[in-house]
Amino acid sequence: MHLADFPATAAAARLLQPELAARVVPQDEIGPVRVVAGADASTLRFDPTRTVHAAMVALDAENLAALGEAGATRSGGLPYVPGLLGFREVPPLAEAFAKLPRRPDLILVDGHGLAHPRSLGVACLLGVTLDVPTIGVAKSILVGTVQGDLPDMAGAQAPLVWQGRIIGIALRTRRGANPVYVSIGHRVSLPTALAWVVALGRGRRLPEPTRLAHAAATRVRLGHDPP
């Protein structure tokens, strides 16, 4: 999907969601991962200019050495509408992606993927738009319920279930921390997504790519805020 084809209204975005959700590939179509990226966006929810500041950070997948980062800012997009966040955030994220010095083989997105009421969270929409494997790593639940116990220990896992199907995994990355919610974005199975989030944890609540992307997106926003 090209950025020029992104819908200009919330109504048009809702009509397009089923078609785009059908393009999501929920199994592994991923080659060797040498470069992994984190993606995040920073906004002011009720900003009348509808400005979104986005960033991507590229890392060496083996040792997490920094390979570069890029940011982009867009105004005048869709307003904040629950369930349509991806249509606000993906255009500037795609711009940031195009500026990276190395093309990522896998992107971890701060947000949901299939764990979304229309199976099209920002991680799915970004993956379909760029045709790059993506994983959703969210900090809160959008839809669904965690089934079973989630012990207070690093590595504890429990399925996130909605309408009778598993849409993600609640993962406690460290003791005493709230879980993160891992879901498929595009071209990555849920077991593979979970394995990557665990591998990239570095003992923190958030995996290193999205943690760094969050900080980068904040820097992009602060660089545009008036003094």
Backbone hydrogen bonds, N-H to C=O, Kabsch-Sander energy under -0.5 kcal/mol:
donor,donor_aa,acceptor,acceptor_aa,energy
5,D,2,H,-1.6
6,F,3,L,-1.7
13,A,9,T,-2.0
14,R,10,A,-2.4
15,L,11,A,-1.7
16,L,12,A,-1.6
17,Q,13,A,-1.4
20,L,16,L,-2.1
21,A,17,Q,-2.9
22,A,18,P,-1.7
23,R,20,L,-1.1
24,V,21,A,-1.1
29,E,27,Q,-0.5
29,E,187,R,-2.0
34,R,32,P,-0.8
36,V,59,L,-2.4
37,A,106,L,-2.6
38,G,57,V,-2.1
39,A,108,L,-2.2
40,D,55,A,-2.0
42,S,53,H,-3.6
44,L,51,T,-0.6
45,R,43,T,-0.6
47,D,44,L,-2.3
50,R,47,D,-1.6
52,V,74,R,-3.2
53,H,42,S,-2.3
54,A,52,V,-0.5
54,A,72,A,-3.2
55,A,40,D,-2.5
56,M,70,A,-2.5
57,V,38,G,-2.0
58,A,68,G,-3.3
59,L,36,V,-3.1
60,D,65,A,-2.6
61,A,34,R,-2.7
64,L,60,D,-2.5
67,L,58,A,-3.0
68,G,58,A,-0.8
70,A,56,M,-2.4
72,A,54,A,-2.1
74,R,52,V,-2.3
76,G,49,T,-2.5
77,G,50,R,-1.1
81,V,79,P,-0.6
84,L,81,V,-2.4
87,F,84,L,-1.1
88,R,84,L,-0.7
88,R,85,L,-1.2
89,E,85,L,-2.1
90,V,86,G,-2.8
93,L,89,E,-2.0
94,A,90,V,-3.1
95,E,91,P,-1.7
96,A,92,P,-2.3
97,F,93,L,-2.5
98,A,94,A,-1.9
99,K,95,E,-0.8
99,K,96,A,-0.9
100,L,96,A,-0.7
100,L,97,F,-1.2
105,D,35,V,-3.1
106,L,35,V,-1.1
107,I,133,P,-2.1
108,L,37,A,-3.2
109,V,107,I,-0.6
109,V,135,I,-3.2
110,D,39,A,-2.7
111,G,109,V,-1.6
111,G,137,V,-0.7
114,L,184,I,-1.8
116,H,114,L,-2.5
119,S,116,H,-2.0
121,G,113,G,-2.3
123,A,112,H,-2.6
125,L,121,G,-2.5
126,L,122,V,-2.6
127,G,123,A,-2.0
128,V,124,C,-2.7
129,T,125,L,-2.3
130,L,126,L,-2.5
131,D,127,G,-2.0
132,V,127,G,-1.1
134,T,186,H,-2.0
135,I,107,I,-2.1
136,G,183,S,-2.7
137,V,109,V,-2.7
137,V,111,G,-0.6
138,A,181,Y,-2.5
145,T,161,V,-2.5
147,Q,159,P,-2.7
148,G,146,V,-0.5
153,M,151,P,-2.1
155,G,172,R,-2.9
156,A,153,M,-1.9
156,A,172,R,-0.5
158,A,170,A,-1.7
160,L,168,G,-2.8
161,V,145,T,-2.7
161,V,159,P,-0.6
162,W,165,R,-2.6
165,R,162,W,-1.4
167,I,160,L,-2.9
167,I,165,R,-0.6
168,G,160,L,-1.1
169,I,182,V,-2.4
170,A,158,A,-3.3
171,L,169,I,-0.6
171,L,180,V,-3.0
172,R,156,A,-2.7
173,T,171,L,-0.9
177,A,174,R,-1.6
180,V,171,L,-2.7
181,Y,138,A,-2.6
182,V,169,I,-2.9
182,V,180,V,-0.6
183,S,136,G,-2.2
185,G,134,T,-1.4
186,H,134,T,-1.6
187,R,25,V,-2.4
188,V,25,V,-0.7
193,A,189,S,-2.6
194,L,190,L,-2.7
195,A,191,P,-2.2
196,W,192,T,-2.1
197,V,193,A,-2.2
198,V,194,L,-2.3
199,A,195,A,-2.3
200,L,196,W,-1.8
201,G,198,V,-1.4
204,R,201,G,-1.7
208,E,200,L,-3.2
211,R,207,P,-2.3
212,L,208,E,-2.4
213,A,209,P,-2.0
214,H,210,T,-2.3
215,A,211,R,-1.6
216,A,212,L,-2.3
217,A,213,A,-2.7
218,T,214,H,-1.9
219,R,215,A,-1.9
220,V,216,A,-2.1
221,R,217,A,-2.3
222,L,218,T,-2.8
223,G,219,R,-1.9
224,H,220,V,-0.7
224,H,221,R,-1.3
225,D,221,R,-1.4
